[in-house]
Amino acid sequence: MALALAVLPLPPGGDRPNEIGLAIGLTLLIVATVAIAPWQHLPRFAEVVPPLAYFVVIALLRESQGGALSGYSALAMLPVFWLALYGTRGHLAVGIAGVASMFFAPLLLLGPPDYPAAEWRRAILWICVAPIVGFTVQALVAELRTRAEETRLALANIESVATTLREIGASTDPDAVRKSVCTSAREISSADVVQLLEPDDEGRLTLTSLVGMRIPRAGEEAGGGLAYMSCKPVFLRDASHGVKHGVRSMHFEPVLRNDEVVAVLVLGWAQTVKELPMRVESGMRMLAAEAAIALDRARLLAQLEATARTDDLTGLPNRRAWEEQIPRELARAARDARPVCVAMLDLDSFKSFNDDRGHQAGDRLLKQAAAAWTGNLRASDMLARYGGEEFSLLLPGCTITDAEAFVERLRSVMPDGETVSAGIAAWDETEDAESLLGRADKALYAAKREGRDRLVIA
């Protein structure tokens, strides 16, 4: 707009000041409209009005400077470029119609002798060139925007994987790691559901984590087995024949470690996906590669954590595990208003047993006693090796009477005719774990003082 007005004073100059005045006035009106119009509240098609109005400016300037020979015809391509860059195909079509109107209207309204025959040729060429240039530019811009969006999404995929790795690095819980992997896969793919399948001891794929809805077994088997056996991704455009819960398309991504499948990521979409986008495909490969390392690391850390809390000889929880668990159990009992009892058990004359039969026999007795007692425990109970020949027992939901009967049953299954002394304490709903255990321990030593092979209640 500024360029068109700036060249007006150049020779040969115009002899139609009315057209020039109208052109300048309309230009200022267009600028003011663009500046103050509430475009966010107007329909999208309203954006085509300023470029169309500028065709009128071009026509006025063209007429004021001698018609086709003025050079102002070249400006007709600027609204076309504008609409190609920022408008829709419909906007561009309207703009091209504006080009046609600008060139043909004077010919049809005025005609010879005001316009020579060669003007028809110029008009036709301009009108043919405008759509070629306009739609070509629009196609190129659309392709660039598509690539830019793919690049943005690829970077988002990398960020999602990086976020997952940070979460994984801060976690030693395998379940939390699996959840993070599924969440990241859902963000990358925009899937409605993501599942993680891992082989069990018999090699059967088992669901270990889920984000979204549950896919029936038939849906998992639709491609999970094939991805697991072939070590290659499997995409099912139409998976609805095997799934009755609204999943239309599915993708199965194998998680490989040294060319061995350690898991399969299952993605499901409620709408049919014609083709898996390249960004999703590459993002899933990247995530699967990192997931294999993460799952291995999580398993190793979990094993180390379990080892640190397990007694090597008996396989029972050790004192560290006991001291971590008992405060949690007391807090749960306080919240649920239920009783808790603690028992301390000590094998009688164990030092003499070791001296007489040897340490290997003593170790064997400890393992046999632990195995015999474990077989009588409830799922909620906790038996730990507290140290040496001393064991601690946590009995949630037990009254002192129930706990007494329970510990007597354990004493009755001692192997090789050996005996055990025990002390029991019921939680008074206010004391801490240390005080509760201390009372049970005092009851145990009272049983020892009274002759062993007996149970004393604190």
KEBADO-422881 format. One record per residue (C-alpha): residue number from 1; x, z, y. Coordinates in nm, 3 decimals, padded with zeros to 5 digits. Layout:
<pts>
pt i:NUM px:X pz:Z py:Y
...
</pts>
This chain:
<pts>
pt i:1 px:00.000 pz:00.000 py:00.000
pt i:2 px:00.278 pz:00.094 py:00.240
pt i:3 px:00.474 pz:-00.222 py:00.156
pt i:4 px:00.172 pz:-00.448 py:00.218
pt i:5 px:00.117 pz:-00.299 py:00.564
pt i:6 px:00.489 pz:-00.292 py:00.648
pt i:7 px:00.531 pz:-00.670 py:00.612
pt i:8 px:00.231 pz:-00.756 py:00.831
pt i:9 px:00.437 pz:-00.799 py:01.153
pt i:10 px:00.670 pz:-01.051 py:00.990
pt i:11 px:00.626 pz:-01.419 py:01.092
pt i:12 px:00.425 pz:-01.627 py:01.086
pt i:13 px:00.185 pz:-01.338 py:01.152
pt i:14 px:-00.189 pz:-01.331 py:01.107
pt i:15 px:-00.455 pz:-01.473 py:01.331
pt i:16 px:-00.746 pz:-01.266 py:01.200
pt i:17 px:-00.717 pz:-00.915 py:01.343
pt i:18 px:-01.062 pz:-00.817 py:01.209
pt i:19 px:-00.953 pz:-00.865 py:00.846
pt i:20 px:-00.628 pz:-00.680 py:00.918
pt i:21 px:-00.815 pz:-00.388 py:01.075
pt i:22 px:-01.056 pz:-00.371 py:00.783
pt i:23 px:-00.765 pz:-00.379 py:00.537
pt i:24 px:-00.586 pz:-00.094 py:00.715
pt i:25 px:-00.906 pz:00.109 py:00.741
pt i:26 px:-00.991 pz:00.059 py:00.373
pt i:27 px:-00.634 pz:00.151 py:00.272
pt i:28 px:-00.660 pz:00.480 py:00.461
pt i:29 px:-01.001 pz:00.544 py:00.305
pt i:30 px:-00.862 pz:00.488 py:-00.045
pt i:31 px:-00.572 pz:00.728 py:00.021
pt i:32 px:-00.809 pz:00.992 py:00.159
pt i:33 px:-01.045 pz:00.951 py:-00.138
pt i:34 px:-00.763 pz:00.988 py:-00.389
pt i:35 px:-00.640 pz:01.300 py:-00.208
pt i:36 px:-00.969 pz:01.490 py:-00.169
pt i:37 px:-01.198 pz:01.368 py:-00.448
pt i:38 px:-01.270 pz:01.634 py:-00.719
pt i:39 px:-01.143 pz:01.413 py:-01.002
pt i:40 px:-01.158 pz:01.692 py:-01.262
pt i:41 px:-01.534 pz:01.711 py:-01.215
pt i:42 px:-01.596 pz:01.334 py:-01.212
pt i:43 px:-01.641 pz:01.111 py:-01.517
pt i:44 px:-01.322 pz:00.944 py:-01.642
pt i:45 px:-01.447 pz:00.599 py:-01.546
pt i:46 px:-01.447 pz:00.701 py:-01.177
pt i:47 px:-01.068 pz:00.669 py:-01.183
pt i:48 px:-01.104 pz:00.289 py:-01.182
pt i:49 px:-01.263 pz:00.287 py:-00.834
pt i:50 px:-00.945 pz:00.320 py:-00.617
pt i:51 px:-00.760 pz:00.032 py:-00.792
pt i:52 px:-01.072 pz:-00.186 py:-00.770
pt i:53 px:-01.114 pz:-00.103 py:-00.401
pt i:54 px:-00.754 pz:-00.208 py:-00.341
pt i:55 px:-00.841 pz:-00.560 py:-00.461
pt i:56 px:-01.059 pz:-00.584 py:-00.150
pt i:57 px:-00.759 pz:-00.480 py:00.065
pt i:58 px:-00.548 pz:-00.752 py:-00.098
pt i:59 px:-00.821 pz:-01.012 py:-00.044
pt i:60 px:-00.851 pz:-00.919 py:00.327
pt i:61 px:-00.476 pz:-00.929 py:00.383
pt i:62 px:-00.454 pz:-01.258 py:00.194
pt i:63 px:-00.722 pz:-01.415 py:00.411
pt i:64 px:-00.569 pz:-01.280 py:00.734
pt i:65 px:-00.232 pz:-01.441 py:00.652
pt i:66 px:-00.339 pz:-01.788 py:00.552
pt i:67 px:-00.489 pz:-01.753 py:00.207
pt i:68 px:-00.295 pz:-01.844 py:-00.110
pt i:69 px:00.026 pz:-01.922 py:00.076
pt i:70 px:00.051 pz:-01.573 py:00.228
pt i:71 px:00.227 pz:-01.420 py:-00.074
pt i:72 px:-00.019 pz:-01.131 py:-00.088
pt i:73 px:-00.156 pz:-01.267 py:-00.416
pt i:74 px:00.138 pz:-01.099 py:-00.593
pt i:75 px:-00.005 pz:-00.759 py:-00.500
pt i:76 px:-00.298 pz:-00.825 py:-00.733
pt i:77 px:-00.073 pz:-00.728 py:-01.023
pt i:78 px:-00.017 pz:-00.375 py:-00.890
pt i:79 px:-00.369 pz:-00.243 py:-00.968
pt i:80 px:-00.339 pz:-00.413 py:-01.307
pt i:81 px:-00.009 pz:-00.232 py:-01.374
pt i:82 px:-00.161 pz:00.096 py:-01.254
pt i:83 px:-00.459 pz:00.065 py:-01.488
pt i:84 px:-00.234 pz:-00.044 py:-01.776
pt i:85 px:-00.019 pz:00.267 py:-01.729
pt i:86 px:-00.285 pz:00.529 py:-01.667
pt i:87 px:-00.623 pz:00.383 py:-01.765
pt i:88 px:-00.807 pz:00.296 py:-02.083
pt i:89 px:-00.861 pz:-00.053 py:-02.221
pt i:90 px:-01.202 pz:-00.050 py:-02.055
pt i:91 px:-01.045 pz:00.040 py:-01.720
pt i:92 px:-00.795 pz:-00.242 py:-01.760
pt i:93 px:-01.067 pz:-00.494 py:-01.846
pt i:94 px:-01.253 pz:-00.400 py:-01.528
pt i:95 px:-00.929 pz:-00.440 py:-01.330
pt i:96 px:-00.873 pz:-00.789 py:-01.472
pt i:97 px:-01.229 pz:-00.874 py:-01.373
pt i:98 px:-01.131 pz:-00.758 py:-01.023
pt i:99 px:-00.837 pz:-01.004 py:-01.027
pt i:100 px:-01.074 pz:-01.283 py:-01.128
pt i:101 px:-01.318 pz:-01.191 py:-00.852
pt i:102 px:-01.042 pz:-01.181 py:-00.588
pt i:103 px:-00.921 pz:-01.531 py:-00.674
pt i:104 px:-01.246 pz:-01.705 py:-00.761
pt i:105 px:-01.483 pz:-01.556 py:-00.499
pt i:106 px:-01.327 pz:-01.743 py:-00.202
pt i:107 px:-01.315 pz:-02.067 py:-00.402
pt i:108 px:-01.678 pz:-02.044 py:-00.503
pt i:109 px:-01.805 pz:-01.922 py:-00.166
pt i:110 px:-01.595 pz:-02.140 py:00.065
pt i:111 px:-01.460 pz:-02.423 py:-00.150
pt i:112 px:-01.303 pz:-02.742 py:-00.007
pt i:113 px:-01.193 pz:-02.828 py:00.252
pt i:114 px:-01.095 pz:-02.463 py:00.323
pt i:115 px:-00.920 pz:-02.442 py:-00.013
pt i:116 px:-00.718 pz:-02.725 py:-00.167
pt i:117 px:-00.761 pz:-02.826 py:-00.530
pt i:118 px:-00.425 pz:-02.672 py:-00.618
pt i:119 px:-00.576 pz:-02.330 py:-00.543
pt i:120 px:-00.788 pz:-02.358 py:-00.857
pt i:121 px:-00.472 pz:-02.402 py:-01.060
pt i:122 px:-00.313 pz:-02.095 py:-00.900
pt i:123 px:-00.628 pz:-01.888 py:-00.958
pt i:124 px:-00.650 pz:-01.984 py:-01.324
pt i:125 px:-00.281 pz:-01.908 py:-01.384
pt i:126 px:-00.307 pz:-01.567 py:-01.217
pt i:127 px:-00.618 pz:-01.480 py:-01.414
pt i:128 px:-00.451 pz:-01.583 py:-01.742
pt i:129 px:-00.127 pz:-01.396 py:-01.666
pt i:130 px:-00.299 pz:-01.073 py:-01.558
pt i:131 px:-00.451 pz:-00.982 py:-01.899
pt i:132 px:-00.134 pz:-01.085 py:-02.085
pt i:133 px:00.080 pz:-00.861 py:-01.868
pt i:134 px:-00.178 pz:-00.583 py:-01.845
pt i:135 px:-00.258 pz:-00.547 py:-02.215
pt i:136 px:00.108 pz:-00.592 py:-02.316
pt i:137 px:00.216 pz:-00.315 py:-02.080
pt i:138 px:-00.068 pz:-00.093 py:-02.202
pt i:139 px:00.030 pz:-00.151 py:-02.567
pt i:140 px:00.395 pz:-00.070 py:-02.492
pt i:141 px:00.299 pz:00.242 py:-02.299
pt i:142 px:00.069 pz:00.353 py:-02.584
pt i:143 px:00.352 pz:00.304 py:-02.833
pt i:144 px:00.593 pz:00.502 py:-02.616
pt i:145 px:00.338 pz:00.781 py:-02.581
pt i:146 px:00.282 pz:00.782 py:-02.956
pt i:147 px:00.655 pz:00.810 py:-03.017
pt i:148 px:00.685 pz:01.080 py:-02.754
pt i:149 px:00.401 pz:01.272 py:-02.920
pt i:150 px:00.564 pz:01.229 py:-03.261
pt i:151 px:00.890 pz:01.356 py:-03.115
pt i:152 px:00.709 pz:01.652 py:-02.960
pt i:153 px:00.539 pz:01.731 py:-03.289
pt i:154 px:00.867 pz:01.692 py:-03.478
pt i:155 px:01.029 pz:01.940 py:-03.240
pt i:156 px:00.728 pz:02.168 py:-03.288
pt i:157 px:00.782 pz:02.140 py:-03.665
pt i:158 px:01.147 pz:02.238 py:-03.623
pt i:159 px:01.044 pz:02.531 py:-03.405
pt i:160 px:00.783 pz:02.637 py:-03.661
pt i:161 px:01.042 pz:02.628 py:-03.939
pt i:162 px:01.291 pz:02.815 py:-03.718
pt i:163 px:01.026 pz:03.080 py:-03.644
pt i:164 px:00.958 pz:03.111 py:-04.016
pt i:165 px:01.328 pz:03.155 py:-04.085
pt i:166 px:01.350 pz:03.430 py:-03.822
pt i:167 px:01.053 pz:03.609 py:-03.980
pt i:168 px:01.202 pz:03.565 py:-04.325
pt i:169 px:01.539 pz:03.692 py:-04.209
pt i:170 px:01.378 pz:04.012 py:-04.084
pt i:171 px:01.179 pz:04.072 py:-04.404
pt i:172 px:01.277 pz:04.198 py:-04.746
pt i:173 px:00.922 pz:04.174 py:-04.879
pt i:174 px:00.874 pz:03.864 py:-05.102
pt i:175 px:00.500 pz:03.860 py:-05.029
pt i:176 px:00.564 pz:03.853 py:-04.654
pt i:177 px:00.813 pz:03.569 py:-04.704
pt i:178 px:00.557 pz:03.369 py:-04.902
pt i:179 px:00.293 pz:03.428 py:-04.634
pt i:180 px:00.531 pz:03.310 py:-04.361
pt i:181 px:00.608 pz:02.990 py:-04.553
pt i:182 px:00.236 pz:02.914 py:-04.598
pt i:183 px:00.161 pz:02.987 py:-04.232
pt i:184 px:00.440 pz:02.756 py:-04.119
pt i:185 px:00.319 pz:02.480 py:-04.354
pt i:186 px:-00.030 pz:02.509 py:-04.207
pt i:187 px:00.104 pz:02.480 py:-03.852
pt i:188 px:00.310 pz:02.172 py:-03.939
pt i:189 px:00.033 pz:01.989 py:-04.125
pt i:190 px:-00.286 pz:02.115 py:-03.951
pt i:191 px:-00.421 pz:02.168 py:-04.304
pt i:192 px:-00.732 pz:02.379 py:-04.359
pt i:193 px:-00.574 pz:02.559 py:-04.654
pt i:194 px:-00.220 pz:02.615 py:-04.783
pt i:195 px:-00.134 pz:02.772 py:-05.116
pt i:196 px:00.198 pz:02.857 py:-05.278
pt i:197 px:00.216 pz:02.815 py:-05.656
pt i:198 px:00.507 pz:02.959 py:-05.854
pt i:199 px:00.578 pz:02.935 py:-06.228
pt i:200 px:00.528 pz:03.252 py:-06.429
pt i:201 px:00.741 pz:03.358 py:-06.726
pt i:202 px:00.565 pz:03.101 py:-06.944
pt i:203 px:00.613 pz:02.819 py:-06.694
pt i:204 px:00.250 pz:02.805 py:-06.577
pt i:205 px:00.189 pz:02.761 py:-06.206
pt i:206 px:00.034 pz:03.075 py:-06.059
pt i:207 px:-00.104 pz:03.135 py:-05.711
pt i:208 px:00.126 pz:03.376 py:-05.524
pt i:209 px:00.017 pz:03.327 py:-05.160
pt i:210 px:-00.272 pz:03.176 py:-04.968
pt i:211 px:-00.360 pz:03.090 py:-04.608
pt i:212 px:-00.717 pz:02.965 py:-04.563
pt i:213 px:-00.977 pz:02.927 py:-04.835
pt i:214 px:-00.915 pz:02.947 py:-05.209
pt i:215 px:-00.887 pz:02.611 py:-05.389
pt i:216 px:-01.038 pz:02.619 py:-05.741
pt i:217 px:-00.806 pz:02.589 py:-06.039
pt i:218 px:-00.910 pz:02.226 py:-06.094
pt i:219 px:-00.788 pz:02.137 py:-05.746
pt i:220 px:-00.453 pz:02.304 py:-05.802
pt i:221 px:-00.401 pz:02.115 py:-06.126
pt i:222 px:-00.496 pz:01.783 py:-05.966
pt i:223 px:-00.142 pz:01.727 py:-05.840
pt i:224 px:00.045 pz:02.056 py:-05.874
pt i:225 px:00.150 pz:01.988 py:-06.233
pt i:226 px:00.262 pz:01.635 py:-06.147
pt i:227 px:00.468 pz:01.755 py:-05.848
pt i:228 px:00.616 pz:02.032 py:-06.064
pt i:229 px:00.713 pz:01.799 py:-06.350
pt i:230 px:00.830 pz:01.502 py:-06.142
pt i:231 px:01.006 pz:01.702 py:-05.866
pt i:232 px:00.844 pz:01.463 py:-05.617
pt i:233 px:00.570 pz:01.508 py:-05.353
pt i:234 px:00.218 pz:01.402 py:-05.452
pt i:235 px:-00.046 pz:01.299 py:-05.196
pt i:236 px:-00.411 pz:01.262 py:-05.297
pt i:237 px:-00.622 pz:01.084 py:-05.038
pt i:238 px:-00.939 pz:01.156 py:-05.235
pt i:239 px:-00.923 pz:01.486 py:-05.420
pt i:240 px:-01.293 pz:01.566 py:-05.392
pt i:241 px:-01.362 pz:01.475 py:-05.757
pt i:242 px:-01.167 pz:01.781 py:-05.869
pt i:243 px:-01.265 pz:02.021 py:-05.592
pt i:244 px:-01.610 pz:02.148 py:-05.508
pt i:245 px:-01.519 pz:02.366 py:-05.213
pt i:246 px:-01.492 pz:02.111 py:-04.933
pt i:247 px:-01.131 pz:01.995 py:-04.975
pt i:248 px:-01.114 pz:01.616 py:-04.944
pt i:249 px:-00.744 pz:01.534 py:-04.932
pt i:250 px:-00.450 pz:01.724 py:-05.078
pt i:251 px:-00.072 pz:01.718 py:-05.070
pt i:252 px:00.163 pz:01.885 py:-05.317
pt i:253 px:00.518 pz:01.951 py:-05.199
pt i:254 px:00.773 pz:02.071 py:-05.458
pt i:255 px:01.010 pz:02.345 py:-05.346
pt i:256 px:01.345 pz:02.256 py:-05.502
pt i:257 px:01.652 pz:02.466 py:-05.570
pt i:258 px:01.942 pz:02.273 py:-05.726
pt i:259 px:01.701 pz:01.998 py:-05.840
pt i:260 px:01.479 pz:02.258 py:-06.008
pt i:261 px:01.124 pz:02.321 py:-05.888
pt i:262 px:01.082 pz:02.690 py:-05.807
pt i:263 px:00.742 pz:02.655 py:-05.635
pt i:264 px:00.482 pz:02.403 py:-05.518
pt i:265 px:00.321 pz:02.408 py:-05.173
pt i:266 px:-00.042 pz:02.291 py:-05.187
pt i:267 px:-00.203 pz:02.159 py:-04.867
pt i:268 px:-00.573 pz:02.083 py:-04.839
pt i:269 px:-00.782 pz:01.918 py:-04.566
pt i:270 px:-01.160 pz:01.941 py:-04.529
pt i:271 px:-01.166 pz:01.586 py:-04.386
pt i:272 px:-01.029 pz:01.281 py:-04.563
pt i:273 px:-00.670 pz:01.207 py:-04.460
pt i:274 px:-00.599 pz:00.836 py:-04.508
pt i:275 px:-00.223 pz:00.872 py:-04.494
pt i:276 px:00.018 pz:01.162 py:-04.459
pt i:277 px:00.185 pz:01.128 py:-04.115
pt i:278 px:00.561 pz:01.083 py:-04.117
pt i:279 px:00.610 pz:01.396 py:-03.905
pt i:280 px:00.415 pz:01.602 py:-04.160
pt i:281 px:00.606 pz:01.449 py:-04.448
pt i:282 px:00.946 pz:01.519 py:-04.290
pt i:283 px:00.834 pz:01.863 py:-04.171
pt i:284 px:00.722 pz:01.962 py:-04.519
pt i:285 px:01.050 pz:01.844 py:-04.673
pt i:286 px:01.243 pz:02.051 py:-04.420
pt i:287 px:01.023 pz:02.357 py:-04.478
pt i:288 px:01.042 pz:02.322 py:-04.858
pt i:289 px:01.422 pz:02.312 py:-04.845
pt i:290 px:01.433 pz:02.630 py:-04.640
pt i:291 px:01.158 pz:02.794 py:-04.846
pt i:292 px:01.363 pz:02.760 py:-05.165
pt i:293 px:01.651 pz:02.953 py:-05.008
pt i:294 px:01.416 pz:03.207 py:-04.852
pt i:295 px:01.226 pz:03.279 py:-05.173
pt i:296 px:01.553 pz:03.322 py:-05.364
pt i:297 px:01.685 pz:03.557 py:-05.099
pt i:298 px:01.362 pz:03.757 py:-05.095
pt i:299 px:01.365 pz:03.794 py:-05.474
pt i:300 px:01.726 pz:03.911 py:-05.472
pt i:301 px:01.660 pz:04.160 py:-05.193
pt i:302 px:01.351 pz:04.288 py:-05.375
pt i:303 px:01.555 pz:04.333 py:-05.692
pt i:304 px:01.823 pz:04.520 py:-05.498
pt i:305 px:01.557 pz:04.738 py:-05.334
pt i:306 px:01.402 pz:04.810 py:-05.673
pt i:307 px:01.744 pz:04.887 py:-05.824
pt i:308 px:01.822 pz:05.127 py:-05.541
pt i:309 px:01.501 pz:05.316 py:-05.621
pt i:310 px:01.526 pz:05.314 py:-06.000
pt i:311 px:01.709 pz:05.549 py:-06.233
pt i:312 px:01.945 pz:05.343 py:-06.450
pt i:313 px:01.910 pz:05.558 py:-06.761
pt i:314 px:01.535 pz:05.613 py:-06.788
pt i:315 px:01.399 pz:05.324 py:-06.579
pt i:316 px:01.189 pz:05.574 py:-06.382
pt i:317 px:01.180 pz:05.595 py:-06.001
pt i:318 px:01.473 pz:05.801 py:-05.875
pt i:319 px:01.483 pz:06.083 py:-05.624
pt i:320 px:01.507 pz:05.840 py:-05.331
pt i:321 px:01.188 pz:05.664 py:-05.437
pt i:322 px:01.017 pz:05.999 py:-05.491
pt i:323 px:01.106 pz:06.125 py:-05.143
pt i:324 px:00.971 pz:05.805 py:-04.990
pt i:325 px:00.644 pz:05.808 py:-05.183
pt i:326 px:00.530 pz:06.170 py:-05.166
pt i:327 px:00.475 pz:06.182 py:-04.783
pt i:328 px:00.268 pz:05.864 py:-04.808
pt i:329 px:00.058 pz:06.015 py:-05.085
pt i:330 px:-00.002 pz:06.337 py:-04.890
pt i:331 px:-00.109 pz:06.132 py:-04.586
pt i:332 px:-00.350 pz:05.935 py:-04.804
pt i:333 px:-00.489 pz:06.255 py:-04.955
pt i:334 px:-00.545 pz:06.400 py:-04.607
pt i:335 px:-00.726 pz:06.084 py:-04.498
pt i:336 px:-00.945 pz:06.069 py:-04.811
pt i:337 px:-00.992 pz:06.448 py:-04.840
pt i:338 px:-00.887 pz:06.461 py:-05.204
pt i:339 px:-00.663 pz:06.706 py:-05.396
pt i:340 px:-00.299 pz:06.646 py:-05.492
pt i:341 px:-00.079 pz:06.837 py:-05.734
pt i:342 px:00.296 pz:06.824 py:-05.793
pt i:343 px:00.476 pz:06.933 py:-06.110
pt i:344 px:00.843 pz:06.990 py:-06.182
pt i:345 px:00.956 pz:06.958 py:-06.546
pt i:346 px:01.295 pz:07.064 py:-06.686
pt i:347 px:01.418 pz:07.009 py:-07.042
pt i:348 px:01.499 pz:07.347 py:-07.200
pt i:349 px:01.859 pz:07.426 py:-07.304
pt i:350 px:01.968 pz:07.072 py:-07.227
pt i:351 px:02.332 pz:07.172 py:-07.167
pt i:352 px:02.352 pz:07.330 py:-07.513
pt i:353 px:02.186 pz:07.017 py:-07.659
pt i:354 px:02.455 pz:06.803 py:-07.498
pt i:355 px:02.736 pz:07.031 py:-07.613
pt i:356 px:02.608 pz:07.042 py:-07.971
pt i:357 px:02.511 pz:06.675 py:-08.019
pt i:358 px:02.706 pz:06.489 py:-07.752
pt i:359 px:02.620 pz:06.315 py:-07.431
pt i:360 px:02.487 pz:06.003 py:-07.602
pt i:361 px:02.229 pz:06.214 py:-07.783
pt i:362 px:02.145 pz:06.384 py:-07.454
pt i:363 px:02.092 pz:06.047 py:-07.283
pt i:364 px:01.877 pz:05.934 py:-07.574
pt i:365 px:01.660 pz:06.247 py:-07.542
pt i:366 px:01.611 pz:06.186 py:-07.169
pt i:367 px:01.503 pz:05.826 py:-07.232
pt i:368 px:01.271 pz:05.927 py:-07.517
pt i:369 px:01.108 pz:06.200 py:-07.309
pt i:370 px:01.059 pz:05.961 py:-07.014
pt i:371 px:00.905 pz:05.699 py:-07.244
pt i:372 px:00.672 pz:05.951 py:-07.411
pt i:373 px:00.551 pz:06.087 py:-07.079
pt i:374 px:00.512 pz:05.745 py:-06.918
pt i:375 px:00.276 pz:05.641 py:-07.195
pt i:376 px:00.039 pz:05.922 py:-07.094
pt i:377 px:00.035 pz:05.858 py:-06.718
pt i:378 px:-00.248 pz:05.712 py:-06.514
pt i:379 px:-00.184 pz:05.411 py:-06.291
pt i:380 px:-00.192 pz:05.632 py:-05.979
pt i:381 px:00.053 pz:05.893 py:-06.113
pt i:382 px:00.425 pz:05.889 py:-06.036
pt i:383 px:00.692 pz:06.031 py:-06.265
pt i:384 px:01.047 pz:06.034 py:-06.127
pt i:385 px:01.383 pz:06.154 py:-06.249
pt i:386 px:01.466 pz:06.412 py:-05.986
pt i:387 px:01.817 pz:06.481 py:-06.113
pt i:388 px:01.995 pz:06.566 py:-06.436
pt i:389 px:01.735 pz:06.686 py:-06.689
pt i:390 px:01.479 pz:06.762 py:-06.418
pt i:391 px:01.172 pz:06.541 py:-06.354
pt i:392 px:00.908 pz:06.546 py:-06.081
pt i:393 px:00.545 pz:06.442 py:-06.128
pt i:394 px:00.292 pz:06.344 py:-05.862
pt i:395 px:-00.075 pz:06.373 py:-05.959
pt i:396 px:-00.311 pz:06.232 py:-05.691
pt i:397 px:-00.676 pz:06.330 py:-05.720
pt i:398 px:-00.603 pz:06.617 py:-05.962
pt i:399 px:-00.722 pz:06.972 py:-05.918
pt i:400 px:-00.494 pz:07.249 py:-06.039
pt i:401 px:-00.704 pz:07.282 py:-06.357
pt i:402 px:-00.677 pz:06.908 py:-06.432
pt i:403 px:-00.306 pz:06.913 py:-06.355
pt i:404 px:-00.248 pz:07.209 py:-06.592
pt i:405 px:-00.420 pz:07.029 py:-06.879
pt i:406 px:-00.233 pz:06.708 py:-06.802
pt i:407 px:00.113 pz:06.872 py:-06.795
pt i:408 px:00.039 pz:07.062 py:-07.118
pt i:409 px:-00.034 pz:06.725 py:-07.279
pt i:410 px:00.304 pz:06.596 py:-07.161
pt i:411 px:00.478 pz:06.906 py:-07.295
pt i:412 px:00.317 pz:06.849 py:-07.633
pt i:413 px:00.468 pz:06.501 py:-07.677
pt i:414 px:00.832 pz:06.607 py:-07.633
pt i:415 px:01.047 pz:06.421 py:-07.891
pt i:416 px:01.264 pz:06.574 py:-08.165
pt i:417 px:01.088 pz:06.911 py:-08.142
pt i:418 px:01.256 pz:06.988 py:-07.810
pt i:419 px:01.074 pz:07.187 py:-07.541
pt i:420 px:01.023 pz:07.160 py:-07.166
pt i:421 px:00.935 pz:07.410 py:-06.895
pt i:422 px:00.712 pz:07.318 py:-06.602
pt i:423 px:00.592 pz:07.449 py:-06.267
pt i:424 px:00.283 pz:07.319 py:-06.087
pt i:425 px:00.175 pz:07.349 py:-05.722
pt i:426 px:-00.151 pz:07.230 py:-05.562
pt i:427 px:-00.127 pz:07.096 py:-05.207
pt i:428 px:-00.286 pz:07.332 py:-04.955
pt i:429 px:-00.378 pz:07.040 py:-04.719
pt i:430 px:-00.140 pz:07.159 py:-04.444
pt i:431 px:00.213 pz:07.192 py:-04.587
pt i:432 px:00.469 pz:06.916 py:-04.586
pt i:433 px:00.618 pz:06.748 py:-04.892
pt i:434 px:00.929 pz:06.968 py:-04.894
pt i:435 px:00.728 pz:07.291 py:-04.895
pt i:436 px:00.495 pz:07.167 py:-05.170
pt i:437 px:00.785 pz:07.064 py:-05.390
pt i:438 px:00.964 pz:07.390 py:-05.317
pt i:439 px:00.667 pz:07.590 py:-05.448
pt i:440 px:00.652 pz:07.380 py:-05.765
pt i:441 px:01.027 pz:07.428 py:-05.812
pt i:442 px:00.995 pz:07.807 py:-05.778
pt i:443 px:00.717 pz:07.803 py:-06.040
pt i:444 px:00.946 pz:07.605 py:-06.271
pt i:445 px:01.226 pz:07.861 py:-06.241
pt i:446 px:00.975 pz:08.136 py:-06.300
pt i:447 px:00.888 pz:07.961 py:-06.629
pt i:448 px:01.258 pz:07.953 py:-06.714
pt i:449 px:01.301 pz:08.323 py:-06.642
pt i:450 px:00.998 pz:08.411 py:-06.854
pt i:451 px:01.154 pz:08.256 py:-07.166
pt i:452 px:01.123 pz:07.874 py:-07.124
pt i:453 px:00.880 pz:07.642 py:-07.308
pt i:454 px:00.594 pz:07.734 py:-07.083
pt i:455 px:00.402 pz:07.629 py:-06.771
pt i:456 px:00.370 pz:07.840 py:-06.456
pt i:457 px:00.128 pz:07.767 py:-06.168
pt i:458 px:00.257 pz:07.839 py:-05.817
</pts>
